[in-house]
C-alpha cells in the first residue's frame, strides 16, 4: 500500500508516541526450519543455529534502524520458527533429550541475536498427536527449565476438528509440572484453539508451514492512544465506536508502514499485522482502563463484557479499513498480570476467572497470564482450559489459555514476574471436582456449525 501522509497525520503520530504511549509492540520474524531437519540431533542443531544466523543476523540492527528513522518505538524483536514437533519427527532417534537440546539451541541463538523471545516450540495436536508431538509435549517442563527466551504453544482444538480432551488433560499435568520446576516456564507456555499461522505475539507465535521461507509479522499496541480518545468522547455509543475506529485506523497505518519497511530492508515477505490492543504494566497503557473510561466503575463489573465487545469490534473495523494484511489474534488482550488496570481489579477482587471467561468470548485472545494457587490440581487446570477452549471452538475464534500456577502461593498472595510479564495477585480457583469429566478421554467432535463445505 502506498501512503499519502499529510502534515496533520505526522503531528498526530508524534502526539501518539510522545504523550499517549503508541508503540509497535513486536516485530516478529518467521523462519522456516524444515530444511534443518537431519537424521541426528547434533547436525540438526548445527543447521538450526546456522539458518537463524543467516536469516536473522542483522534483524535487530535493521529494526532499530527503522525505529530511529521513523521515530516510532518498537518494543520487542522476536523470532517464530516452524513447529519443532515436525523437526523432532524427522530425527532418526527422536527423544526428550533430543527435544531439549533443540530447545536450548533455539534459546542460545535468540540470546546471541539479541532477540527478546523465540517461539515455535510447538505441537499441533488438535486432531491427534504424532511421535514428535508426544515427545515435544512431554519435554516442555525440562525445556522451559533449561531456557529463558523460548516460548511454547500446544494447539489442542479447532472448530473444524473439535476438542482433543486427551491433550487438554495432558496439558493440565504439563502445566502443573512446569510450574514446579521453572519460575517463568508457565508464563512462556500457552494452550490454543484455532491458532493462525501468523501470530506475532508470544508465547503463541509459530511459523506455519503455509508461509514463505521467512516473513515479517507485526503486532501493534495502542491502548494509551485509544484511551485518550475515549476519555474525550461524551457522545452516544455510535460516537464512541466511530472514535475508536478512527484511532484504530491510524494505529494500523503506522504498523503497516513499519512492517513494510522492515520487510523491505530484510528482503523477506511482509506477512500480516495483528491489531490486538496489547497492554503493559505501565500506567496509562491498559485495556481495563479503557473499559472503565467508558463508564464502568471497575473492569469486571456489570457491563464489562459488553464494553469489551464494543471495543474489540470497533478496533477491528478501523483496522481492516487501514490494511488488507490483518492477521494473528487481532482482538484485545486482557492479561491479568500484564495490564495495570487488570492488576488493580484482580487485587481488589472485582474480577474472577469466571468473569474473565465471559469477557474472552468477545475479545479473541483468551485467559492470559492468570496467576493461580500452586496447589491447584491438574484436573481442575484441565477443566479451566477446556472451558476456555470450548468458547473458541464453538464461536469459531482463536483463544489461548496461559495459566500460571505459583508454587507455594495461595489465593490473594502477590507475585512479581518482572518486565512485560508484570505482577499480580493470585486469583481464586473453585476446587470443585471435574476429574471424572476431563478423564472421559477421546475427542469432542466438531460442532455442527463447522460443516460449511
GUFI-979247 format. One line per 10 residues: number of its first residue (from 1); their letters; for each residue x, y, z of C-alpha. Coordinates in Angstrom, 1 decimal. Example, Ala and Ser with C-alpha at 12.3 -4.5 7.8 and 13.67 -1.06 7.14 Angstrom:
GUFI-979247
1) AS) 12.3:-4.5:7.8; 13.7:-1.1:7.1
end
This chain:
GUFI-979247
1) XXXXXXXXXX) 0.0:0.0:0.0; 1.3:3.5:-0.9; 0.7:6.1:1.8; -0.1:9.7:1.2; 0.9:11.1:4.6; -0.2:14.6:5.5; 1.4:17.0:7.9; -1.6:16.6:10.3; -1.1:12.8:10.4; 2.6:13.4:11.2
11) XXXXXXXXXX) 1.7:15.7:14.1; -1.0:13.2:15.3; 1.5:10.4:15.2; 4.1:12.4:17.2; 1.5:13.1:19.8; 0.5:9.4:20.0; 4.1:8.4:20.5; 5.2:11.2:22.9; 2.0:11.6:25.0; -0.2:8.5:24.5
21) XXXXXXXXXX) 2.4:5.7:24.5; 1.9:4.5:21.0; 4.4:1.8:20.1; 4.9:-1.2:17.9; 4.7:-4.0:20.5; 6.6:-6.5:18.4; 8.2:-7.1:15.0; 8.4:-10.9:14.6; 10.5:-12.6:12.0; 9.1:-16.0:11.0
31) XXXXXXXXXX) 11.7:-18.6:9.8; 11.1:-22.0:8.2; 13.4:-24.6:9.7; 12.1:-27.7:7.9; 15.3:-27.8:5.8; 17.3:-28.1:9.0; 15.9:-31.5:9.9; 18.6:-34.1:9.7; 18.9:-37.7:10.9; 20.9:-36.9:14.1
41) XXXXXXXXXX) 20.1:-34.1:16.6; 23.6:-32.7:16.6; 23.6:-32.0:12.9; 20.1:-30.7:13.2; 21.0:-28.2:15.9; 24.0:-27.0:13.9; 21.8:-26.4:10.9; 19.2:-24.6:13.1; 21.9:-22.3:14.5; 23.3:-21.6:11.1
51) XXXXXXXXXX) 19.9:-20.8:9.5; 18.9:-18.5:12.3; 22.2:-16.6:12.0; 21.8:-16.4:8.2; 18.2:-15.2:8.3; 18.2:-13.1:11.4; 21.8:-12.0:11.8; 21.0:-8.3:11.1; 17.4:-8.4:12.2; 17.8:-6.4:15.4
61) XXXXXXXXXX) 20.0:-3.8:13.7; 17.5:-3.3:10.9; 14.5:-3.0:13.2; 16.5:-0.5:15.4; 17.3:1.5:12.2; 13.6:1.6:11.2; 12.7:2.7:14.7; 15.2:5.5:14.5; 14.3:6.6:11.0; 10.5:6.7:11.7
71) XXXXXXXXXX) 10.5:7.7:15.3; 8.0:5.1:16.4; 9.2:2.9:19.3; 9.5:-0.9:18.5; 9.5:-2.6:21.9; 10.3:-6.2:21.0; 12.2:-8.1:18.3; 11.2:-11.7:18.2; 11.5:-14.8:16.1; 8.9:-17.5:15.4
81) XXXXXXXXXX) 10.0:-20.9:13.8; 8.5:-23.9:12.3; 6.7:-26.1:14.9; 9.6:-28.0:16.4; 7.5:-31.2:16.7; 7.9:-31.5:12.9; 11.7:-31.3:13.3; 11.6:-34.0:16.0; 9.6:-36.3:13.8; 12.4:-36.2:11.2
91) XXXXXXXXXX) 15.1:-37.3:13.6; 16.5:-40.8:13.3; 16.2:-41.4:17.1; 13.7:-38.8:18.5; 13.8:-38.5:22.3; 13.1:-36.0:25.1; 16.8:-35.4:25.4; 17.0:-34.5:21.7; 14.0:-32.2:22.1; 15.5:-30.3:25.0
101) XXXXXXXXXX) 18.8:-30.0:23.0; 16.9:-28.3:20.2; 15.1:-26.1:22.8; 18.5:-24.9:24.2; 19.9:-24.4:20.7; 17.0:-22.0:19.9; 17.4:-20.2:23.3; 21.1:-19.7:22.8; 20.6:-18.4:19.3; 18.0:-16.0:20.5
111) XXXXXXXXXX) 20.4:-14.6:23.1; 23.2:-14.3:20.6; 20.9:-12.5:18.1; 19.6:-10.1:20.8; 16.0:-11.5:20.5; 13.5:-11.0:23.3; 11.7:-14.3:22.8; 11.7:-17.1:20.2; 8.5:-19.0:19.6; 7.7:-22.3:17.8
121) XXXXXXXXXX) 8.4:-24.9:20.4; 5.0:-26.1:19.3; 2.9:-29.2:18.9; -0.3:-29.3:16.7; -2.5:-31.9:18.3; -6.0:-30.6:17.6; -6.8:-33.9:16.0; -4.2:-36.4:17.2; -0.6:-36.5:18.3; 2.4:-37.8:16.3
131) XXXXXXXXXX) 5.5:-39.2:17.8; 7.2:-35.8:17.6; 4.2:-34.1:19.2; 4.3:-36.6:22.1; 8.0:-36.1:22.7; 7.8:-32.3:22.5; 4.9:-32.0:24.9; 6.5:-34.3:27.4; 9.7:-32.3:27.2; 8.1:-29.0:27.9
141) XXXXXXXXXX) 8.8:-28.8:31.6; 12.5:-29.6:31.1; 12.7:-27.3:28.1; 11.2:-24.4:30.0; 13.5:-25.0:32.9; 16.6:-25.0:30.7; 15.7:-21.8:28.8; 14.9:-18.2:29.3; 13.7:-16.9:26.0; 12.0:-19.9:24.5
151) XXXXXXXXXX) 8.2:-19.9:24.2; 6.0:-23.0:23.7; 2.5:-23.5:22.4; 0.2:-26.5:22.1; -2.8:-26.4:19.8; -5.5:-28.7:21.2; -8.6:-27.9:19.3; -10.1:-26.3:16.2; -13.7:-25.5:15.1; -13.2:-27.9:12.2
161) XXXXXXXXXX) -11.7:-30.8:14.2; -13.3:-30.5:17.6; -11.6:-30.6:21.0; -8.9:-33.1:21.9; -9.7:-33.7:25.5; -6.8:-36.2:25.9; -4.4:-33.4:25.2; -6.2:-30.9:27.4; -5.9:-33.4:30.3; -2.2:-33.9:29.5
171) XXXXXXXXXX) -1.6:-30.2:29.4; -3.1:-29.9:32.9; -0.3:-32.2:34.0; 2.4:-30.5:32.0; 1.5:-27.0:33.3; 1.5:-28.3:36.8; 4.9:-30.0:36.4; 6.3:-26.9:34.6; 5.3:-24.7:37.5; 7.1:-26.9:40.0
181) XXXXXXXXXX) 10.5:-26.7:38.3; 10.5:-23.3:36.4; 9.6:-19.9:37.8; 8.7:-18.4:34.4; 8.0:-21.5:32.4; 4.2:-21.3:32.5; 4.4:-17.6:31.5; 6.1:-18.8:28.3; 3.5:-21.6:27.6; 0.1:-21.3:26.0
191) XXXXXXXXXX) -2.7:-23.8:25.1; -4.5:-22.7:21.9; -7.6:-23.4:19.8; -8.0:-22.2:16.2; -4.4:-20.9:16.1; -3.5:-19.0:13.0; 0.0:-19.4:11.4; 0.9:-15.7:11.6; 0.7:-14.8:15.3; 3.4:-12.2:16.2
201) XXXXXXXXXX) 2.7:-12.2:19.9; 4.4:-14.7:22.3; 4.0:-17.3:23.5; 1.6:-18.4:20.8; 3.8:-17.5:17.8; 5.0:-20.1:15.3; 5.9:-20.0:11.6; 3.2:-22.1:9.9; 4.1:-24.4:7.1; 1.9:-22.4:4.7
211) XXXXXXXXXX) 4.2:-19.4:5.0; 7.3:-18.5:2.9; 10.8:-19.3:4.0; 10.9:-16.1:6.0; 8.4:-13.3:6.7; 7.7:-10.4:8.9; 4.6:-10.1:11.1; 3.9:-7.0:13.2; 2.0:-6.7:16.5; 0.8:-3.2:17.2
221) XXXXXXXXXX) -0.2:-1.7:20.6; -2.1:1.4:21.3; -4.2:1.1:24.5; -3.0:4.5:25.6; -4.0:6.1:22.3; -7.4:4.6:22.4; -8.0:5.5:26.0; -7.1:9.1:25.3; -9.7:9.2:22.5; -12.3:7.5:24.7
231) XXXXXXXXXX) -11.7:10.0:27.6; -12.6:12.8:25.2; -15.8:11.2:23.9; -19.0:12.1:25.7; -21.4:11.1:22.9; -23.6:8.1:22.5; -22.4:4.6:21.5; -22.3:5.4:17.8; -20.0:8.3:18.6; -17.8:6.1:20.8
241) XXXXXXXXXX) -17.5:3.4:18.2; -16.6:5.9:15.4; -14.0:7.4:17.7; -12.3:4.1:18.3; -12.5:3.1:14.7; -10.7:6.3:13.6; -7.9:5.8:16.1; -7.5:2.2:15.2; -7.2:3.2:11.5; -4.3:5.5:12.4
251) XXXXXXXXXX) -2.5:2.9:14.6; -2.7:0.2:12.0; -1.5:2.5:9.2; 1.6:3.2:11.4; 2.1:-0.5:12.0; 1.8:-1.4:8.3; 4.3:1.3:7.4; 6.8:-0.1:9.9; 6.2:-3.7:8.7; 6.6:-2.9:5.1
261) XXXXXXXXXX) 9.9:-1.1:5.7; 11.4:-3.8:7.9; 10.4:-6.5:5.3; 11.9:-4.4:2.5; 15.2:-3.9:4.3; 15.3:-7.6:5.4; 14.4:-8.7:1.8; 11.7:-11.0:3.0; 7.9:-11.2:2.7; 5.6:-8.9:4.8
271) XXXXXXXXXX) 3.0:-11.2:6.3; 0.4:-9.6:8.5; -0.5:-7.1:11.1; -2.0:-8.2:14.4; -4.1:-5.2:15.5; -4.7:-6.5:19.1; -4.6:-3.9:21.8; -1.7:-5.2:23.8; -1.4:-3.6:27.3; 1.6:-3.4:29.6
281) XXXXXXXXXX) 2.1:-2.9:33.3; 2.9:0.7:32.7; 0.4:3.3:33.9; -1.8:4.5:31.1; -1.3:1.5:28.8; -4.3:-0.5:29.9; -7.3:-2.1:28.2; -9.1:-2.4:31.6; -8.8:1.4:32.0; -10.4:1.9:28.6
291) XXXXXXXXXX) -13.4:-0.1:29.8; -13.6:1.9:32.9; -13.4:5.2:31.0; -16.4:4.1:29.0; -18.4:4.4:32.2; -17.9:1.3:34.3; -16.6:1.8:37.8; -14.3:-1.2:37.9; -13.4:-3.5:35.0; -15.1:-6.8:35.8
301) XXXXXXXXXX) -18.3:-5.2:36.9; -21.7:-5.4:35.1; -21.3:-4.1:31.5; -17.7:-5.1:31.2; -18.2:-7.8:28.6; -20.4:-5.5:26.5; -17.8:-2.7:26.7; -15.0:-5.1:25.7; -17.1:-6.4:22.7; -17.7:-2.8:21.6
311) XXXXXXXXXX) -14.0:-2.0:21.9; -12.8:-5.1:20.1; -15.3:-4.8:17.2; -14.5:-1.1:16.7; -10.8:-1.7:16.7; -11.2:-4.5:14.1; -13.4:-2.3:11.9; -10.9:0.5:11.9; -8.0:-1.9:11.3; -9.5:-3.7:8.3
321) XXXXXXXXXX) -10.2:-0.3:6.6; -6.5:0.6:7.1; -4.9:-2.6:5.8; -5.6:-5.8:3.9; -2.9:-7.6:5.9; -4.8:-8.1:9.2; -4.0:-11.4:10.8; -2.9:-13.1:14.1; -5.2:-12.7:17.1; -6.5:-9.2:16.2
331) XXXXXXXXXX) -8.6:-8.7:19.3; -7.9:-7.2:22.7; -5.6:-8.6:25.3; -6.8:-8.7:29.0; -3.8:-10.3:30.7; -4.3:-10.4:34.5; -0.6:-9.6:35.3; 0.4:-7.5:32.3; -2.3:-4.8:32.3; -2.1:-2.2:35.1
341) XXXXXXXXXX) -5.9:-1.9:35.3; -6.3:-5.7:35.4; -3.7:-6.0:38.1; -5.6:-3.5:40.3; -9.1:-5.0:39.8; -7.8:-8.6:40.4; -6.1:-7.5:43.6; -9.3:-5.7:44.8; -11.4:-8.8:44.0; -13.5:-7.1:41.3
351) XXXXXXXXXX) -12.9:-9.8:38.7; -12.6:-13.6:38.8; -11.8:-16.4:36.4; -15.5:-16.9:35.5; -15.9:-13.3:34.6; -12.7:-13.4:32.6; -14.0:-16.3:30.6; -17.2:-14.4:29.8; -15.1:-11.4:28.6; -12.8:-13.6:26.5
361) XXXXXXXXXX) -15.9:-14.8:24.5; -15.8:-11.4:22.7; -12.1:-10.4:22.7; -10.4:-13.1:20.5; -7.5:-13.8:22.9; -8.4:-15.9:26.0; -7.4:-16.4:29.6; -4.0:-14.7:29.7; -1.3:-14.6:32.4; -3.6:-15.7:35.2
371) XXXXXXXXXX) -1.8:-16.5:38.4; -3.5:-19.3:40.3; -2.6:-21.2:43.5; 0.3:-23.6:43.2; -1.7:-26.4:44.8; -4.4:-26.3:42.1; -5.0:-29.9:40.9; -4.0:-30.7:37.3; -7.6:-31.9:36.6; -9.0:-28.5:37.6
381) XXXXXXXXXX) -6.4:-26.8:35.4; -7.5:-29.1:32.6; -11.2:-28.2:33.3; -10.4:-24.5:33.1; -8.6:-25.0:29.8; -11.5:-27.0:28.5; -14.0:-24.3:29.3; -11.9:-21.6:27.5; -11.1:-23.8:24.5; -14.8:-24.6:24.1
391) XXXXXXXXXX) -15.5:-20.8:23.8; -13.1:-20.6:20.9; -14.3:-23.8:19.2; -18.0:-23.2:19.3; -17.6:-19.5:18.4; -15.1:-20.1:15.6; -12.5:-17.8:17.1; -8.9:-18.0:18.3; -8.4:-18.4:22.0; -5.5:-19.2:24.3
401) XXXXXXXXXX) -5.0:-20.2:27.9; -1.9:-19.1:29.8; -2.4:-20.2:33.4; 0.5:-19.7:35.8; 0.3:-21.9:39.0; 2.6:-20.2:41.6; 4.5:-22.8:43.6; 3.9:-22.2:47.4; 1.4:-19.3:46.8; -2.2:-19.2:47.8
411) XXXXXXXXXX) -5.2:-17.1:46.8; -4.5:-13.4:47.4; -0.7:-13.7:47.6; 1.1:-11.2:45.4; 3.7:-12.3:42.8; 6.2:-10.4:40.6; 7.2:-11.8:37.3; 9.2:-8.8:36.1; 9.3:-6.9:32.8; 6.4:-7.1:30.4
421) XXXXXXXXXX) 5.1:-10.2:32.3; 4.2:-7.9:35.1; 2.8:-8.7:38.6; -0.4:-9.5:40.3; -2.5:-11.2:42.9; -3.0:-15.0:42.8; -6.6:-15.5:41.7; -9.0:-17.9:43.5; -9.9:-21.1:41.8; -13.0:-23.1:42.6
431) XXXXXXXXXX) -11.9:-26.5:43.9; -15.0:-28.3:42.5; -14.0:-31.7:41.3; -14.2:-32.2:37.5; -11.8:-35.1:37.2; -14.4:-37.6:36.1; -15.4:-35.3:33.2; -11.9:-34.5:31.9; -10.8:-38.1:32.2; -13.5:-39.5:29.9
441) XXXXXXXXXX) -10.9:-39.5:27.2; -11.1:-39.0:23.4; -12.1:-36.1:21.3; -15.2:-33.9:21.5; -16.4:-33.9:17.9; -16.7:-30.7:15.8; -19.7:-28.6:16.3; -22.5:-28.7:13.6; -21.6:-25.1:12.8; -18.2:-26.3:11.5
451) XXX) -19.7:-28.0:8.4; -19.6:-25.3:5.8; -18.4:-27.0:2.7
end
